[in-house]
Amino acid sequence: MPLTVNGIPEILALNGRDLGHSGWKEVTQELIDAYADVSGDHQWIHTDTERAASGPYGRTIARGYMVLSWGIPMFAELLRVKGVGRALNYGVNRARYPAPVPVGSRVRLRAAVAGVKEVARGGVEMTRAFTFELEGSRKPACVAESLTHFYP
């Protein structure tokens, strides 16, 4: 059950809060192929299972951007924001992909509110520290800061 906050003052109070982790998501070839179709990126290491079997990872791997794109729905498992007029994704800082994500593996999001500051028009900017944990790996699949603006 996600933590629920209501309005700008409660968002400001989240500064520095660890929100825990989402549930696990399995990386399937179907998801990898669907992302390839949507993005137009059909690089063999992601989509050609036969060629990837003899490649550096022994199987296909997910794109880092695909894993990063799961941040918003996984974050929704951790925090629900009510009492705002709109929320806008503002950007991503420092995205890195320390470990490959092979097909068949599982990923979850660990998130914290790294910062909250006031912005124009009575809004706030929330910086969320995302770490996508890769089950069974000491290295994360992805680390990034995701920025969202909330307005009354």
Secondary structure, DSSP 8 states (H G I E B T S, - for coil): --EEEESHHHHHTTTT-EEEE---EE--HHHHHHHHHHH----HHHH-HHHHHTSTTSS-B--HHHHHHTHHHHHHTTEEEES-SEEEEEEEEEEE--S--BTT-EEEEEEEEEEEEE-GGG-EEEEEEEEEEETT-SS-SEEEEEEEEEE-
